[in-house]
């Protein structure tokens, strides 16, 4: 691994929000000359406070190529696409372009355990980190989950556990996780990628630099992910629902982990699932993935069992907000793509009133047809994509089009009957009406609690 010499270098950081600000701070502290740019010109009070006292040149409201003058390193924030004019100009000039996680990895003094996939990344990342911490292993947790990985550099940690998105992997070169996990791949971000394959290949970059000394944890349930095993150099171990010689699978209310000989003294380990608080088949997959990775990383089986039993899940992921007059109101605002909504609907018994809509991400709503027909008694659509969703799914059930989340909750509460579940699982991004999916979920919670 080639550690970057940063002192005296001139670096351009594109995107001045959380990740970009963290990168700028790290570079400045390493002695680099830092330009921090963003197409927005206002609204950076928090970032300015974070970077106060550091010699950073702010270049707000600018995207002109003059920013590249004298620059010898470019680091884009994850939200900046490859089509950005500054990135295209930098690539044409042959300037090094590195992802934030690549920059961080080259300076980390501890092994990296990284989780990618379309859905379930945050839950699996948090489960893995908690299993390690309960075992006495000092684990940093972050990446796409919240705290940028670059903030782990220099900390007294035993390992770093990172959720990694496809956006973060677009400019990696030497990134080499000791354990890499690929959960699943479904239509998402097709407003940024031309096809599912292109999206999947972006995620597969997580494993590109691995060797036979590293581990790959793959889902057997996702064909695209499982087919990846044929072209990886890392040692593959899998999770899924069928019994296998080596790997992880459910059996009689437990999950069984069979590791290759030499990884642990016990060839087969079993963990009870009776006390888990996580709902749905997809969360069973998340637990299997996290457990497998945790054992590979040295977690104690007793600690793994404890976390399986006590972890309550993360906010805005099939989270029960309230039961009112026999109706359950569930916040699944993190269900920002069709694949996530499919799994959420499949995990709920009884009639569902589904609230969906927001910013379309370029995928197809067709995979929801059968589930909507069989499980959704009423579909309430809102946001920019409401007409698109209505056209595809409207014929499958009673469908109402409204203009806002407020109207959607009001309509749902009027039509709900005892035994129903009102489910906010939008299948869309939130940026037409909200700051992010968490803001949307909190607004849903407030509206439900006010009923």
The 8 nearest C-alpha neighbors of each residue, nearest first, counted from 0:
[[1, 2, 173, 105, 174, 175, 104, 106],
 [2, 0, 3, 105, 173, 106, 4, 104],
 [3, 1, 105, 106, 0, 4, 102, 104],
 [2, 4, 5, 1, 105, 106, 102, 6],
 [3, 5, 6, 2, 8, 7, 29, 31],
 [6, 4, 31, 8, 3, 29, 7, 30],
 [7, 5, 30, 31, 8, 29, 4, 32],
 [6, 8, 31, 30, 5, 32, 9, 4],
 [9, 7, 31, 5, 6, 32, 10, 71],
 [8, 10, 32, 70, 71, 31, 33, 72],
 [9, 11, 72, 33, 70, 73, 32, 71],
 [10, 12, 34, 73, 33, 35, 74, 13],
 [11, 13, 74, 35, 75, 73, 34, 36],
 [14, 12, 75, 36, 76, 37, 35, 74],
 [15, 13, 37, 76, 19, 36, 16, 12],
 [14, 16, 19, 20, 37, 36, 35, 13],
 [15, 17, 19, 20, 18, 14, 46, 43],
 [18, 16, 20, 19, 21, 15, 46, 147],
 [19, 17, 21, 20, 147, 16, 76, 22],
 [18, 20, 15, 22, 14, 16, 21, 76],
 [19, 21, 23, 17, 15, 22, 18, 16],
 [22, 20, 18, 24, 19, 23, 17, 25],
 [23, 21, 19, 25, 24, 20, 26, 18],
 [24, 22, 20, 26, 21, 25, 27, 19],
 [23, 25, 21, 27, 22, 26, 20, 28],
 [24, 26, 22, 28, 23, 27, 21, 29],
 [27, 25, 29, 23, 31, 28, 24, 22],
 [26, 28, 31, 30, 24, 29, 25, 23],
 [27, 29, 25, 30, 26, 24, 31, 53],
 [30, 28, 26, 27, 6, 31, 5, 25],
 [29, 31, 6, 27, 28, 7, 5, 26],
 [30, 32, 6, 8, 7, 27, 26, 5],
 [31, 33, 9, 8, 10, 7, 27, 30],
 [34, 32, 10, 55, 31, 9, 11, 56],
 [33, 35, 11, 56, 55, 57, 12, 10],
 [36, 34, 12, 57, 58, 11, 56, 15],
 [37, 35, 58, 13, 59, 14, 15, 57],
 [36, 38, 14, 59, 39, 15, 60, 13],
 [37, 39, 60, 61, 59, 62, 40, 36],
 [40, 38, 60, 37, 41, 59, 42, 61],
 [39, 41, 60, 59, 38, 37, 42, 61],
 [42, 40, 43, 39, 59, 60, 44, 38],
 [41, 43, 44, 40, 39, 45, 46, 16],
 [44, 42, 46, 45, 41, 47, 16, 15],
 [43, 45, 47, 46, 42, 48, 41, 49],
 [46, 44, 48, 47, 43, 49, 42, 50],
 [45, 47, 49, 43, 48, 44, 20, 50],
 [48, 46, 50, 44, 49, 45, 51, 43],
 [47, 49, 51, 45, 46, 50, 44, 43],
 [50, 48, 46, 47, 51, 45, 20, 24],
 [49, 51, 47, 48, 53, 24, 46, 52],
 [52, 50, 48, 53, 49, 47, 46, 54],
 [51, 53, 50, 54, 55, 48, 49, 47],
 [54, 52, 51, 55, 50, 27, 24, 28],
 [53, 55, 52, 27, 56, 33, 32, 51],
 [56, 54, 33, 53, 34, 57, 35, 27],
 [55, 57, 34, 35, 33, 58, 54, 32],
 [58, 56, 35, 59, 34, 36, 55, 37],
 [59, 57, 36, 35, 61, 56, 34, 37],
 [60, 58, 40, 37, 36, 61, 57, 39],
 [59, 61, 40, 38, 39, 37, 58, 62],
 [62, 60, 38, 59, 63, 58, 37, 36],
 [61, 63, 38, 85, 64, 60, 84, 37],
 [64, 62, 65, 61, 66, 85, 84, 67],
 [63, 65, 66, 67, 85, 62, 88, 68],
 [66, 64, 67, 63, 68, 62, 69, 85],
 [65, 67, 64, 68, 63, 62, 11, 70],
 [68, 66, 70, 65, 64, 69, 89, 11],
 [69, 67, 65, 70, 66, 64, 71, 9],
 [68, 70, 67, 71, 9, 66, 10, 65],
 [71, 69, 9, 67, 68, 10, 72, 11],
 [70, 72, 9, 94, 10, 69, 8, 95],
 [73, 71, 10, 95, 70, 96, 94, 11],
 [74, 72, 96, 11, 10, 12, 95, 97],
 [73, 75, 12, 97, 96, 98, 11, 13],
 [76, 74, 13, 12, 79, 77, 98, 14],
 [75, 77, 14, 19, 78, 79, 13, 18],
 [78, 76, 166, 167, 79, 75, 80, 98],
 [77, 79, 76, 80, 166, 14, 75, 167],
 [78, 80, 77, 76, 75, 83, 81, 14],
 [81, 79, 82, 83, 78, 191, 77, 166],
 [80, 82, 83, 86, 79, 87, 169, 84],
 [81, 83, 80, 84, 87, 86, 79, 85],
 [82, 84, 86, 81, 85, 80, 87, 79],
 [85, 83, 87, 86, 88, 82, 62, 64],
 [84, 86, 88, 87, 83, 64, 89, 62],
 [87, 85, 89, 83, 88, 84, 90, 81],
 [86, 88, 84, 90, 89, 85, 91, 83],
 [87, 89, 85, 91, 86, 90, 84, 92],
 [88, 90, 86, 92, 94, 87, 91, 85],
 [89, 91, 93, 87, 92, 88, 94, 86],
 [92, 90, 88, 93, 89, 87, 94, 86],
 [93, 91, 89, 90, 94, 88, 87, 95],
 [92, 94, 90, 91, 89, 95, 88, 96],
 [93, 95, 89, 92, 90, 71, 72, 96],
 [94, 96, 72, 73, 97, 93, 71, 90],
 [97, 95, 73, 74, 72, 94, 170, 98],
 [98, 96, 170, 74, 171, 101, 73, 95],
 [99, 97, 170, 101, 100, 171, 74, 167],
 [98, 100, 102, 101, 103, 97, 74, 22],
 [99, 101, 103, 102, 98, 104, 148, 149],
 [102, 100, 104, 98, 103, 99, 171, 174],
 [101, 103, 99, 100, 105, 104, 98, 97],
 [102, 104, 149, 100, 101, 106, 105, 148],
 [105, 103, 101, 107, 106, 102, 100, 174],
 [106, 104, 2, 103, 102, 107, 101, 1],
 [105, 107, 104, 103, 2, 152, 108, 102],
 [108, 106, 104, 152, 109, 105, 103, 153],
 [107, 109, 106, 110, 152, 153, 156, 158],
 [108, 110, 158, 107, 157, 111, 159, 156],
 [111, 109, 158, 177, 159, 112, 176, 108],
 [110, 112, 176, 159, 177, 158, 160, 113],
 [111, 113, 178, 160, 176, 179, 177, 159],
 [114, 112, 161, 179, 160, 162, 176, 180],
 [115, 113, 180, 162, 163, 179, 120, 181],
 [114, 116, 181, 163, 120, 164, 180, 162],
 [117, 115, 182, 183, 181, 118, 184, 120],
 [116, 118, 184, 183, 185, 119, 115, 187],
 [119, 117, 120, 116, 339, 183, 182, 338],
 [118, 120, 122, 121, 123, 285, 117, 182],
 [121, 119, 123, 122, 118, 115, 124, 162],
 [120, 122, 124, 123, 119, 144, 125, 162],
 [121, 123, 125, 119, 124, 120, 126, 313],
 [124, 122, 126, 285, 120, 289, 125, 121],
 [125, 123, 121, 127, 122, 126, 162, 120],
 [124, 126, 128, 122, 127, 123, 121, 129],
 [127, 125, 123, 129, 124, 128, 289, 122],
 [128, 126, 289, 130, 124, 125, 129, 293],
 [127, 129, 125, 131, 130, 126, 132, 138],
 [130, 128, 132, 126, 131, 127, 133, 125],
 [131, 129, 303, 127, 133, 128, 132, 302],
 [132, 130, 134, 136, 128, 298, 129, 133],
 [131, 133, 136, 129, 135, 134, 130, 137],
 [134, 132, 130, 302, 135, 131, 129, 136],
 [135, 133, 131, 132, 298, 299, 136, 302],
 [136, 134, 132, 133, 137, 131, 298, 299],
 [135, 137, 132, 131, 134, 138, 157, 133],
 [136, 138, 157, 156, 132, 135, 158, 139],
 [139, 137, 158, 159, 157, 136, 156, 128],
 [138, 140, 159, 160, 158, 156, 151, 141],
 [141, 139, 160, 161, 159, 138, 128, 142],
 [142, 140, 146, 161, 144, 145, 148, 147],
 [141, 143, 161, 147, 148, 162, 144, 146],
 [142, 144, 162, 145, 163, 141, 164, 147],
 [145, 143, 141, 142, 162, 121, 146, 161],
 [144, 146, 141, 143, 142, 147, 140, 162],
 [145, 147, 141, 142, 148, 144, 150, 143],
 [148, 146, 142, 149, 150, 18, 141, 145],
 [149, 147, 142, 150, 151, 141, 100, 103],
 [148, 150, 103, 151, 147, 152, 22, 100],
 [151, 149, 148, 152, 147, 21, 146, 25],
 [152, 150, 149, 148, 154, 153, 139, 159],
 [153, 151, 107, 150, 149, 154, 106, 103],
 [152, 154, 151, 155, 107, 108, 150, 106],
 [153, 155, 151, 152, 156, 150, 139, 107],
 [156, 154, 153, 157, 137, 151, 152, 109],
 [157, 155, 137, 158, 154, 138, 139, 109],
 [156, 158, 137, 109, 138, 136, 155, 159],
 [159, 157, 109, 110, 138, 156, 111, 139],
 [158, 160, 139, 111, 138, 140, 112, 161],
 [161, 159, 140, 112, 113, 139, 111, 128],
 [162, 160, 142, 113, 141, 140, 163, 159],
 [161, 163, 114, 142, 143, 144, 113, 124],
 [162, 164, 115, 143, 114, 161, 142, 167],
 [165, 163, 167, 166, 115, 143, 168, 162],
 [164, 166, 202, 168, 201, 167, 169, 163],
 [167, 165, 77, 164, 168, 169, 78, 201],
 [166, 168, 77, 164, 165, 169, 98, 163],
 [169, 167, 165, 166, 171, 170, 204, 201],
 [168, 170, 166, 167, 171, 201, 165, 98],
 [171, 169, 98, 97, 168, 96, 172, 167],
 [172, 170, 101, 168, 98, 169, 174, 97],
 [171, 173, 174, 170, 101, 208, 97, 207],
 [172, 174, 208, 175, 171, 0, 101, 105],
 [175, 173, 101, 172, 171, 208, 104, 176],
 [174, 176, 209, 208, 173, 177, 206, 205],
 [177, 175, 111, 178, 112, 179, 113, 174],
 [176, 178, 213, 111, 112, 110, 214, 175],
 [179, 177, 214, 112, 176, 215, 213, 113],
 [178, 180, 113, 215, 176, 112, 114, 216],
 [179, 181, 216, 114, 215, 115, 217, 113],
 [182, 180, 115, 217, 116, 183, 114, 216],
 [181, 183, 116, 218, 180, 217, 115, 119],
 [184, 182, 116, 221, 117, 181, 224, 218],
 [183, 185, 117, 116, 199, 224, 223, 186],
 [186, 184, 338, 117, 187, 183, 195, 337],
 [187, 185, 362, 195, 338, 189, 337, 184],
 [186, 188, 189, 336, 362, 185, 360, 361],
 [187, 189, 190, 360, 191, 192, 361, 186],
 [190, 188, 361, 192, 191, 187, 362, 360],
 [189, 191, 361, 188, 360, 192, 193, 362],
 [192, 190, 189, 188, 193, 80, 361, 360],
 [193, 191, 189, 194, 198, 190, 197, 188],
 [192, 194, 189, 197, 191, 195, 190, 198],
 [195, 193, 197, 196, 192, 198, 189, 186],
 [196, 194, 198, 197, 199, 186, 193, 189],
 [197, 195, 199, 194, 198, 200, 193, 223],
 [196, 198, 200, 194, 199, 195, 192, 201],
 [197, 199, 195, 201, 196, 200, 192, 194],
 [200, 198, 196, 202, 201, 197, 195, 203],
 [199, 201, 203, 197, 202, 198, 196, 204],
 [200, 202, 198, 199, 165, 203, 204, 169],
 [201, 203, 165, 199, 200, 204, 205, 168],
 [202, 204, 200, 205, 201, 206, 199, 207],
 [205, 203, 207, 202, 206, 201, 168, 200],
 [204, 206, 203, 207, 202, 168, 174, 179],
 [207, 205, 204, 209, 208, 203, 179, 175],
 [206, 208, 204, 209, 205, 203, 231, 175],
 [209, 207, 175, 206, 173, 174, 210, 172],
 [208, 210, 175, 206, 233, 207, 213, 232],
 [211, 209, 233, 212, 232, 213, 208, 234],
 [210, 212, 233, 213, 232, 234, 209, 214],
 [211, 213, 210, 233, 214, 234, 209, 177],
 [214, 212, 177, 233, 211, 210, 209, 178],
 [215, 213, 178, 234, 233, 235, 177, 179],
 [214, 216, 235, 179, 234, 233, 178, 180],
 [215, 217, 180, 236, 237, 235, 179, 181],
 [218, 216, 237, 181, 180, 225, 215, 182],
 [219, 217, 238, 220, 237, 182, 221, 225],
 [218, 220, 239, 225, 221, 238, 237, 217],
 [221, 219, 218, 239, 222, 225, 240, 238],
 [222, 220, 224, 223, 219, 183, 218, 225],
 [221, 223, 225, 224, 226, 220, 219, 218],
 [224, 222, 226, 225, 221, 227, 184, 183],
 [223, 225, 227, 221, 222, 226, 183, 218],
 [224, 226, 222, 227, 219, 223, 228, 218],
 [227, 225, 228, 223, 224, 222, 229, 230],
 [226, 228, 225, 224, 229, 230, 223, 231],
 [229, 227, 226, 230, 231, 225, 235, 224],
 [228, 230, 227, 231, 226, 225, 232, 235],
 [231, 229, 228, 227, 232, 226, 233, 207],
 [230, 232, 228, 233, 229, 227, 206, 207],
 [231, 233, 210, 211, 209, 234, 230, 206],
 [232, 234, 211, 213, 210, 214, 209, 231],
 [235, 233, 214, 215, 211, 213, 232, 236],
 [236, 234, 215, 216, 214, 233, 237, 228],
 [235, 237, 216, 246, 215, 217, 234, 245],
 [238, 236, 217, 246, 216, 218, 219, 247],
 [237, 239, 247, 218, 246, 219, 248, 287],
 [240, 238, 219, 248, 220, 241, 218, 247],
 [239, 241, 248, 249, 242, 238, 220, 219],
 [240, 242, 239, 248, 243, 249, 219, 238],
 [241, 243, 248, 240, 244, 247, 249, 239],
 [244, 242, 245, 246, 241, 247, 248, 257],
 [243, 245, 246, 257, 242, 258, 259, 247],
 [246, 244, 257, 243, 258, 259, 236, 247],
 [245, 247, 237, 257, 236, 238, 256, 243],
 [246, 248, 256, 238, 255, 257, 237, 287],
 [247, 249, 240, 239, 255, 254, 238, 242],
 [250, 248, 254, 253, 255, 240, 251, 252],
 [249, 251, 253, 252, 254, 248, 255, 242],
 [252, 250, 253, 249, 254, 271, 272, 255],
 [253, 251, 250, 272, 271, 273, 249, 254],
 [254, 252, 271, 272, 250, 270, 251, 249],
 [253, 255, 249, 270, 248, 269, 250, 256],
 [254, 256, 269, 248, 247, 268, 249, 253],
 [257, 255, 247, 268, 267, 246, 258, 269],
 [256, 258, 267, 245, 246, 266, 247, 255],
 [257, 259, 245, 266, 246, 256, 260, 262],
 [260, 258, 262, 245, 261, 257, 266, 263],
 [261, 259, 262, 258, 266, 263, 264, 265],
 [260, 262, 263, 259, 264, 258, 266, 265],
 [263, 261, 260, 259, 258, 295, 264, 266],
 [264, 262, 265, 261, 266, 260, 258, 259],
 [263, 265, 266, 261, 262, 260, 267, 258],
 [266, 264, 263, 267, 268, 258, 260, 262],
 [265, 267, 257, 258, 260, 264, 263, 268],
 [268, 266, 257, 265, 256, 269, 258, 255],
 [267, 269, 256, 255, 257, 265, 266, 270],
 [268, 270, 255, 254, 253, 256, 267, 271],
 [271, 269, 253, 254, 304, 272, 255, 268],
 [272, 270, 253, 273, 252, 254, 269, 304],
 [271, 273, 253, 275, 274, 252, 270, 254],
 [272, 274, 271, 275, 252, 253, 308, 276],
 [275, 273, 308, 272, 276, 271, 309, 307],
 [274, 276, 308, 272, 277, 307, 273, 309],
 [275, 277, 311, 274, 278, 310, 308, 309],
 [278, 276, 275, 282, 312, 311, 279, 310],
 [279, 277, 282, 276, 346, 280, 317, 283],
 [278, 280, 346, 281, 282, 283, 277, 343],
 [279, 281, 283, 282, 284, 346, 278, 342],
 [280, 282, 284, 283, 279, 342, 285, 119],
 [281, 283, 285, 284, 280, 279, 277, 286],
 [282, 284, 280, 286, 281, 285, 287, 279],
 [283, 285, 287, 281, 282, 286, 288, 280],
 [286, 284, 282, 288, 123, 283, 287, 289],
 [285, 287, 283, 289, 284, 288, 290, 282],
 [288, 286, 284, 290, 285, 289, 291, 283],
 [289, 287, 285, 291, 286, 290, 284, 292],
 [288, 290, 127, 286, 292, 123, 291, 287],
 [291, 289, 293, 287, 292, 288, 286, 294],
 [290, 292, 288, 294, 289, 293, 287, 295],
 [291, 293, 295, 289, 290, 294, 296, 288],
 [294, 292, 296, 290, 298, 295, 291, 127],
 [295, 293, 298, 297, 296, 291, 292, 290],
 [294, 296, 292, 293, 297, 291, 262, 298],
 [297, 295, 293, 294, 298, 292, 178, 131],
 [296, 298, 294, 295, 293, 299, 131, 134],
 [299, 297, 294, 293, 131, 134, 296, 300],
 [298, 300, 302, 301, 134, 303, 297, 294],
 [301, 299, 303, 302, 304, 298, 294, 268],
 [302, 300, 304, 299, 303, 305, 134, 298],
 [301, 303, 305, 299, 300, 304, 133, 134],
 [302, 304, 300, 130, 306, 301, 305, 307],
 [305, 303, 307, 301, 302, 306, 270, 300],
 [304, 306, 302, 308, 303, 307, 301, 309],
 [307, 305, 309, 308, 303, 304, 310, 130],
 [308, 306, 304, 305, 275, 309, 310, 303],
 [309, 307, 275, 274, 305, 306, 310, 304],
 [308, 310, 306, 307, 311, 305, 275, 276],
 [311, 309, 306, 312, 307, 308, 276, 275],
 [312, 310, 276, 309, 277, 313, 275, 308],
 [311, 313, 310, 277, 122, 314, 316, 276],
 [312, 314, 316, 122, 315, 311, 121, 318],
 [313, 315, 316, 318, 312, 437, 317, 330],
 [316, 314, 331, 332, 330, 333, 318, 440],
 [315, 317, 331, 318, 314, 333, 313, 330],
 [318, 316, 331, 330, 329, 315, 319, 343],
 [317, 319, 330, 316, 329, 315, 320, 331],
 [320, 318, 329, 321, 328, 330, 317, 327],
 [321, 319, 329, 328, 318, 444, 330, 322],
 [322, 320, 328, 319, 327, 323, 448, 447],
 [321, 323, 327, 326, 325, 328, 324, 320],
 [324, 322, 326, 325, 321, 327, 328, 417],
 [323, 325, 326, 417, 322, 416, 327, 418],
 [324, 326, 417, 323, 418, 322, 327, 416],
 [327, 325, 417, 323, 419, 322, 324, 418],
 [328, 326, 322, 420, 321, 421, 329, 419],
 [327, 329, 421, 321, 320, 420, 319, 422],
 [330, 328, 319, 422, 318, 320, 317, 421],
 [329, 331, 318, 315, 423, 317, 332, 440],
 [330, 332, 316, 317, 424, 315, 333, 423],
 [331, 333, 315, 440, 334, 424, 436, 330],
 [334, 332, 331, 335, 315, 316, 436, 424],
 [335, 333, 339, 424, 332, 331, 426, 340],
 [334, 336, 426, 427, 428, 333, 425, 332],
 [337, 335, 426, 339, 338, 427, 334, 187],
 [336, 338, 426, 340, 339, 341, 364, 186],
 [339, 337, 341, 340, 336, 185, 342, 186],
 [338, 340, 334, 342, 337, 341, 336, 118],
 [341, 339, 343, 337, 342, 338, 334, 424],
 [342, 340, 338, 344, 339, 343, 345, 337],
 [343, 341, 345, 339, 340, 344, 281, 346],
 [342, 344, 340, 346, 345, 341, 339, 347],
 [345, 343, 341, 346, 342, 347, 340, 370],
 [344, 346, 342, 343, 347, 341, 279, 370],
 [345, 347, 279, 343, 344, 342, 280, 348],
 [348, 346, 344, 345, 349, 343, 279, 351],
 [349, 347, 346, 350, 345, 374, 351, 344],
 [348, 350, 419, 351, 347, 418, 420, 374],
 [349, 351, 419, 374, 376, 375, 420, 348],
 [352, 350, 375, 420, 419, 376, 353, 421],
 [351, 353, 421, 377, 375, 376, 378, 422],
 [352, 354, 378, 422, 351, 379, 421, 423],
 [355, 353, 423, 379, 380, 422, 424, 425],
 [425, 356, 354, 380, 424, 426, 353, 379],
 [357, 355, 381, 425, 382, 380, 385, 384],
 [356, 358, 382, 427, 429, 383, 384, 428],
 [357, 359, 428, 427, 383, 384, 431, 429],
 [358, 360, 427, 384, 361, 357, 428, 383],
 [361, 359, 190, 188, 362, 189, 427, 187],
 [360, 362, 189, 190, 359, 188, 363, 187],
 [363, 361, 186, 360, 189, 187, 364, 188],
 [362, 364, 365, 361, 366, 186, 337, 367],
 [363, 365, 366, 367, 337, 391, 362, 388],
 [364, 366, 367, 363, 368, 391, 392, 369],
 [367, 365, 364, 368, 363, 369, 337, 341],
 [368, 366, 365, 370, 364, 369, 371, 341],
 [369, 367, 371, 365, 370, 366, 392, 372],
 [368, 370, 372, 371, 367, 373, 366, 395],
 [371, 369, 373, 372, 367, 374, 368, 344],
 [372, 370, 375, 368, 374, 369, 373, 367],
 [371, 373, 395, 369, 370, 396, 374, 368],
 [374, 372, 370, 371, 369, 375, 376, 395],
 [373, 375, 371, 370, 350, 372, 351, 376],
 [376, 374, 351, 371, 377, 352, 350, 372],
 [377, 375, 351, 352, 350, 396, 374, 397],
 [376, 378, 352, 397, 375, 398, 396, 353],
 [379, 377, 398, 353, 352, 397, 399, 354],
 [378, 380, 399, 354, 398, 400, 353, 407],
 [381, 379, 355, 385, 400, 356, 354, 401],
 [382, 380, 356, 385, 401, 402, 403, 400],
 [381, 383, 357, 356, 385, 384, 402, 403],
 [382, 384, 357, 358, 385, 431, 381, 356],
 [385, 383, 387, 359, 357, 356, 382, 386],
 [384, 386, 381, 380, 388, 356, 382, 387],
 [387, 385, 389, 388, 384, 390, 383, 400],
 [386, 388, 390, 384, 389, 385, 391, 359],
 [387, 389, 385, 391, 386, 390, 392, 384],
 [390, 388, 393, 386, 392, 387, 391, 385],
 [389, 391, 387, 388, 393, 392, 386, 394],
 [392, 390, 388, 389, 393, 387, 364, 365],
 [393, 391, 389, 395, 394, 388, 368, 390],
 [392, 394, 389, 398, 395, 390, 396, 391],
 [395, 393, 392, 396, 391, 390, 397, 389],
 [396, 394, 372, 393, 392, 371, 368, 397],
 [397, 395, 394, 372, 393, 398, 377, 376],
 [396, 398, 377, 378, 376, 393, 399, 395],
 [399, 397, 378, 393, 377, 379, 396, 400],
 [398, 400, 379, 378, 380, 401, 397, 377],
 [401, 399, 380, 379, 381, 398, 385, 402],
 [402, 400, 381, 403, 406, 380, 407, 399],
 [401, 403, 381, 382, 406, 400, 404, 407],
 [404, 402, 406, 405, 381, 401, 407, 382],
 [403, 405, 407, 406, 408, 381, 402, 443],
 [404, 406, 403, 408, 407, 409, 446, 443],
 [407, 405, 409, 403, 404, 408, 410, 401],
 [406, 408, 404, 410, 405, 409, 411, 379],
 [407, 409, 411, 405, 410, 406, 412, 404],
 [410, 408, 406, 412, 407, 411, 405, 413],
 [411, 409, 407, 413, 408, 412, 406, 414],
 [412, 410, 408, 414, 413, 409, 415, 407],
 [411, 413, 409, 415, 410, 414, 408, 421],
 [414, 412, 410, 411, 415, 409, 416, 408],
 [413, 415, 411, 412, 410, 416, 377, 352],
 [416, 414, 412, 413, 411, 419, 326, 417],
 [415, 417, 419, 418, 326, 414, 325, 324],
 [418, 416, 325, 326, 419, 324, 415, 327],
 [417, 419, 326, 325, 416, 349, 420, 350],
 [420, 418, 350, 326, 417, 416, 351, 415],
 [421, 419, 327, 351, 326, 328, 422, 352],
 [420, 422, 352, 328, 351, 353, 327, 329],
 [421, 423, 329, 353, 424, 420, 354, 352],
 [422, 424, 354, 330, 331, 425, 332, 353],
 [425, 423, 331, 334, 332, 355, 422, 340],
 [355, 424, 426, 356, 427, 335, 334, 423],
 [427, 425, 336, 335, 337, 334, 424, 340],
 [428, 426, 335, 357, 425, 358, 359, 336],
 [427, 429, 358, 335, 357, 430, 359, 360],
 [428, 430, 357, 433, 435, 436, 431, 358],
 [429, 431, 433, 432, 434, 428, 435, 358],
 [430, 432, 429, 358, 357, 433, 383, 382],
 [433, 431, 430, 429, 434, 382, 357, 439],
 [434, 432, 430, 435, 429, 439, 438, 431],
 [433, 435, 438, 430, 429, 432, 436, 439],
 [436, 434, 438, 437, 433, 429, 430, 439],
 [435, 437, 439, 438, 429, 332, 333, 440],
 [438, 436, 440, 439, 435, 441, 315, 332],
 [437, 439, 441, 435, 440, 436, 434, 433],
 [440, 438, 436, 442, 437, 441, 433, 443],
 [441, 439, 437, 443, 332, 442, 438, 315],
 [440, 442, 444, 438, 443, 439, 437, 445],
 [441, 443, 445, 439, 440, 444, 438, 446],
 [444, 442, 440, 446, 441, 445, 447, 439],
 [443, 445, 441, 447, 442, 446, 448, 440],
 [446, 444, 442, 448, 443, 447, 449, 441],
 [445, 447, 443, 449, 444, 448, 442, 450],
 [448, 446, 444, 449, 450, 445, 443, 408],
 [447, 449, 445, 446, 450, 444, 321, 320],
 [450, 448, 446, 447, 445, 444, 443, 408],
 [449, 447, 448, 446, 412, 409, 323, 445]]
